[in-house]
Amino acid sequence: MEKTVTLPNEIIFEAVEERMARGEATVIPFAGKSMEPTLRDGRVKIRLAPVGEGRMPRRGDIVLFRMGGRHILHRVVRREGTHYTMRGDACATCEKVESCDVVAKLDSVIYPNGRCTSCQSARWRLRSALILTAKGVRRGLSYTIGRRRRRVLSPLYIVALLLLMWAPLAGLGIPLNNFVLGIRLDHLIHASVYLPAAWFIAHWWSDRSRPSLITALLLAMTTEGVQYLLPYRGFDINDLAANLMGVTAGWLTVRRKLKTDK
C-alpha cells in the first residue's frame, strides 16, 4: 500500500523557487479554495513555469507570488509597470505585489483522469477573459447599485419593464403572434432588458441566488406570455427565448456577488 506524505508548504515552495531559479518547470498538487471554480482544492495538479524576459505574466494569467511570508496562487488583474494587482477568482479583495515577488506562472492544469489543459490555449485565455469581465461587472454593480439602492430601484425597474412589455407601443389591431424560431437584432435588445432582472429581484430573497433566478425567469415568461392575451401586442417565441437568455446571463454574472452582498 502506498503511503502519502504531506510536506509543509515551506519545504514545497522552497523547492519550487529553486526549480524556477534553474529555469525548470515543476508540478505540485493544488490546495486552497481562493481560485474556485477554476482550480478545485485537492482535485488537480498544477504545472508551474518560470517567469523572465519574454515570459512575464499578462492580465488574466494565474501566478505564484510571495506576500507576507506566504506563497499565494492568484490571477493577475492589472499590471502597472513593475506592480501587479492580483485577486483569487473566489475572493473579493486584491493584493498588490512587485514583479520581483512573482515566483512562477501557471503553465497547465492536470486533472485526476490524466487530462492536461494548457493555460496558453485560446480556450483557457477566453475563459480567463470572461472571468475577469464578470468580476469587473460584479464590482461595478457593488459600487454603483448596492443593496439599499436596489430596494428603491427594483420596483421602478419592474414598473418600467411592465410598461415596456404591455403598453400599446405598436401593432394596433394587427395579429403579431409568432411561434417560428429565428434571430433578429431586436431579440438581443430583449435579452439586454432582462439582464439586470435577477440582480434587482435578489433583495426580495435576502440575496439568495437560486430563488432570485427562478423568480426572474418566471417574470420573463409572464411578461411575454401576457402579450398573447393583449389585442394590441403579440406573443413571440423568439422574444421569450431572448428574455430567458438575458435573465440567465445576468444571473451568471452576479450570482457569486449575491452570496456576499449582505
Secondary structure per residue as TSV (DSSP state, phi and psi in degrees):
chain	resnum	aa	ss	phi	psi
A	1	M	-	360.0	132.2
A	2	E	-	-73.7	141.5
A	3	K	-	-107.8	128.5
A	4	T	-	-92.3	129.0
A	5	V	-	-114.6	125.8
A	6	T	-	-100.3	121.1
A	7	L	-	-94.8	149.3
A	8	P	-	-61.3	149.8
A	9	N	H	-57.7	-35.1
A	10	E	H	-59.4	-41.4
A	11	I	H	-70.8	-42.3
A	12	I	H	-61.3	-49.6
A	13	F	H	-75.8	-24.3
A	14	E	H	-64.8	-41.9
A	15	A	H	-67.0	-37.6
A	16	V	H	-61.6	-45.9
A	17	E	H	-63.0	-37.7
A	18	E	H	-63.3	-42.1
A	19	R	H	-65.6	-41.3
A	20	M	H	-64.5	-38.6
A	21	A	H	-63.2	-29.9
A	22	R	T	-86.7	-0.2
A	23	G	T	77.4	26.0
A	24	E	-	-111.5	142.4
A	25	A	-	-81.0	160.6
A	26	T	E	-149.0	155.1
A	27	V	E	-116.0	129.9
A	28	I	E	-136.6	156.1
A	29	P	E	-68.9	148.8
A	30	F	-	-98.6	135.9
A	31	A	-	-136.7	142.7
A	32	G	-	125.7	160.0
A	33	K	S	-114.2	-0.1
A	34	S	T	-74.0	-14.5
A	35	M	T	-109.0	13.3
A	36	E	T	-69.3	146.0
A	37	P	T	-91.4	4.1
A	38	T	T	-63.1	-46.2
A	39	L	S	-124.5	126.6
A	40	R	-	-97.3	136.7
A	41	D	T	-57.9	119.5
A	42	G	T	73.0	3.9
A	43	R	T	-105.5	-12.8
A	44	V	-	-134.5	162.2
A	45	K	E	-111.9	149.7
A	46	I	E	-121.4	141.5
A	47	R	E	-103.7	119.1
A	48	L	E	-101.8	137.8
A	49	A	E	-118.6	152.8
A	50	P	E	-67.7	157.7
A	51	V	-	-110.7	158.1
A	52	G	-	169.3	-161.1
A	53	E	T	-57.8	126.0
A	54	G	T	78.7	-4.2
A	55	R	-	-128.5	22.7
A	56	M	-	-69.4	144.0
A	57	P	-	-61.2	145.4
A	58	R	-	-111.7	170.6
A	59	R	T	-57.9	129.8
A	60	G	T	99.4	-20.6
A	61	D	-	-69.0	150.5
A	62	I	E	-101.6	127.0
A	63	V	E	-130.5	156.2
A	64	L	E	-100.0	127.5
A	65	F	E	-140.7	162.0
A	66	R	E	-95.7	138.1
A	67	M	E	-160.5	125.1
A	68	G	T	58.3	36.4
A	69	G	T	77.9	6.8
A	70	R	E	-121.1	162.4
A	71	H	E	-107.0	129.1
A	72	I	E	-127.1	140.1
A	73	L	E	-111.5	104.6
A	74	H	E	-137.0	174.0
A	75	R	E	-93.8	144.4
A	76	V	E	-76.2	120.3
A	77	V	E	-93.6	-37.5
A	78	R	E	-155.3	147.5
A	79	R	E	-127.1	127.7
A	80	E	E	-131.5	98.6
A	81	G	T	64.6	-117.7
A	82	T	T	-97.5	7.3
A	83	H	E	-104.7	140.3
A	84	Y	E	-120.6	140.9
A	85	T	E	-107.0	123.4
A	86	M	E	-116.0	153.8
A	87	R	E	-158.5	137.9
A	88	G	-	-74.3	149.2
A	89	D	T	-62.7	-25.3
A	90	A	T	-103.0	12.5
A	91	C	-	-108.6	152.9
A	92	A	S	-97.3	-21.2
A	93	T	S	-107.7	159.7
A	94	C	-	-110.7	163.0
A	95	E	E	-122.5	144.6
A	96	K	E	-114.0	125.9
A	97	V	E	-135.7	160.5
A	98	E	E	-85.6	155.6
A	99	S	G	-62.4	-27.0
A	100	C	G	-68.9	-16.9
A	101	D	G	-91.5	-3.2
A	102	V	E	-81.5	120.2
A	103	V	E	-92.5	-44.9
A	104	A	E	-158.6	167.7
A	105	K	E	-126.9	152.2
A	106	L	E	-68.7	124.7
A	107	D	E	-100.1	-38.3
A	108	S	E	-162.2	162.3
A	109	V	E	-119.9	131.1
A	110	I	E	-112.1	121.9
A	111	Y	-	-94.2	162.7
A	112	P	T	-56.8	-29.9
A	113	N	T	-81.4	4.2
A	114	G	S	94.5	-10.1
A	115	R	-	-68.0	137.5
A	116	C	E	-120.0	127.2
A	117	T	E	-111.3	123.2
A	118	S	E	-78.2	135.9
A	119	C	T	-82.6	2.6
A	120	Q	T	-101.0	-2.9
A	121	S	S	-72.5	156.1
A	122	A	H	-62.8	-37.6
A	123	R	H	-64.4	-42.7
A	124	W	H	-65.8	-41.9
A	125	R	H	-67.3	-36.1
A	126	L	H	-64.3	-43.1
A	127	R	H	-61.7	-41.5
A	128	S	H	-62.4	-41.9
A	129	A	H	-63.9	-39.8
A	130	L	H	-66.0	-39.2
A	131	I	H	-62.9	-45.5
A	132	L	H	-64.5	-39.5
A	133	T	H	-64.0	-45.6
A	134	A	H	-62.5	-40.2
A	135	K	H	-62.0	-42.5
A	136	G	H	-63.2	-40.5
A	137	V	H	-64.0	-45.0
A	138	R	H	-62.1	-42.3
A	139	R	H	-66.4	-39.3
A	140	G	H	-62.5	-41.9
A	141	L	H	-65.0	-38.9
A	142	S	H	-65.3	-31.7
A	143	Y	H	-81.5	-37.2
A	144	T	H	-93.8	-34.9
A	145	I	S	-130.9	82.9
A	146	G	-	-74.3	-177.1
A	147	R	H	-65.6	-37.6
A	148	R	H	-66.8	-42.2
A	149	R	H	-66.1	-33.6
A	150	R	H	-63.7	-36.2
A	151	R	H	-59.5	-36.2
A	152	V	H	-81.0	-41.6
A	153	L	H	-82.0	-24.8
A	154	S	H	-63.3	-41.5
A	155	P	H	-62.9	-37.2
A	156	L	H	-64.4	-39.7
A	157	Y	H	-63.9	-43.6
A	158	I	H	-64.5	-44.1
A	159	V	H	-62.6	-44.9
A	160	A	H	-62.4	-38.5
A	161	L	H	-64.8	-44.2
A	162	L	H	-65.5	-39.8
A	163	L	H	-63.3	-41.8
A	164	L	H	-64.3	-38.8
A	165	M	H	-86.2	-26.5
A	166	W	H	-115.0	-13.8
A	167	A	S	-71.0	150.2
A	168	P	-	-76.2	75.9
A	169	L	-	-85.5	-29.6
A	170	A	S	-162.0	168.5
A	171	G	-	75.3	28.4
A	172	L	T	-60.2	120.0
A	173	G	T	74.4	4.1
A	174	I	S	-109.7	126.1
A	175	P	-	-67.3	120.2
A	176	L	-	-114.0	5.8
A	177	N	-	-64.0	136.8
A	178	N	B	-141.1	126.7
A	179	F	-	-119.9	19.7
A	180	V	S	-104.9	128.4
A	181	L	-	-74.2	138.3
A	182	G	-	-170.1	170.1
A	183	I	-	-124.6	126.5
A	184	R	-	-133.0	166.6
A	185	L	H	-61.4	-37.4
A	186	D	H	-65.7	-20.6
A	187	H	H	-68.0	-35.2
A	188	L	H	-66.5	-35.1
A	189	I	H	-65.6	-41.5
A	190	H	H	-57.6	-46.3
A	191	A	H	-61.2	-42.0
A	192	S	H	-64.9	-33.8
A	193	V	H	-63.7	-32.3
A	194	Y	H	-94.6	-1.9
A	195	L	T	-55.5	-44.5
A	196	P	T	-85.7	5.4
A	197	A	H	-57.8	-52.3
A	198	A	H	-62.5	-34.5
A	199	W	H	-65.6	-44.7
A	200	F	H	-71.3	-33.6
A	201	I	H	-77.3	-19.6
A	202	A	G	-55.8	-36.5
A	203	H	G	-67.4	-21.6
A	204	W	G	-63.9	-27.4
A	205	W	G	-109.6	25.7
A	206	S	T	53.7	40.4
A	207	D	T	61.6	28.1
A	208	R	-	-79.4	128.6
A	209	S	H	-69.1	-51.7
A	210	R	H	-66.9	-46.6
A	211	P	H	-59.1	-33.0
A	212	S	H	-63.7	-41.8
A	213	L	H	-63.8	-46.6
A	214	I	H	-62.1	-43.6
A	215	T	H	-63.5	-42.3
A	216	A	H	-65.4	-38.0
A	217	L	H	-65.2	-40.8
A	218	L	H	-63.2	-39.3
A	219	L	H	-62.2	-43.7
A	220	A	H	-63.0	-39.4
A	221	M	H	-71.9	-39.2
A	222	T	H	-67.1	-45.8
A	223	T	H	-62.3	-34.8
A	224	E	H	-81.3	-37.9
A	225	G	H	-64.9	-37.0
A	226	V	G	-63.5	-27.6
A	227	Q	G	-62.3	-23.7
A	228	Y	G	-65.1	-28.5
A	229	L	T	-91.8	-10.8
A	230	L	-	-90.1	125.5
A	231	P	T	-66.4	-22.6
A	232	Y	T	-101.6	0.8
A	233	R	S	-124.6	175.0
A	234	G	-	-141.6	145.3
A	235	F	-	-80.0	135.6
A	236	D	B	-132.1	118.8
A	237	I	H	-60.6	-31.1
A	238	N	H	-72.6	-37.0
A	239	D	H	-63.1	-40.1
A	240	L	H	-62.1	-45.4
A	241	A	H	-61.6	-41.4
A	242	A	H	-65.3	-40.5
A	243	N	H	-58.9	-46.9
A	244	L	H	-65.8	-39.5
A	245	M	H	-66.7	-38.4
A	246	G	H	-63.2	-44.2
A	247	V	H	-60.0	-47.6
A	248	T	H	-64.1	-43.6
A	249	A	H	-63.1	-42.0
A	250	G	H	-64.7	-40.3
A	251	W	H	-66.1	-41.4
A	252	L	H	-61.8	-32.0
A	253	T	H	-72.2	-37.4
A	254	V	H	-110.1	-1.0
A	255	R	H	-61.0	-38.7
A	256	R	H	-68.3	-34.4
A	257	K	H	-65.3	-36.2
A	258	L	H	-62.0	-29.2
A	259	K	H	-72.7	-20.5
A	260	T	H	-115.2	-9.8
A	261	D	-	-86.3	70.4
A	262	K	-	-130.3	360.0
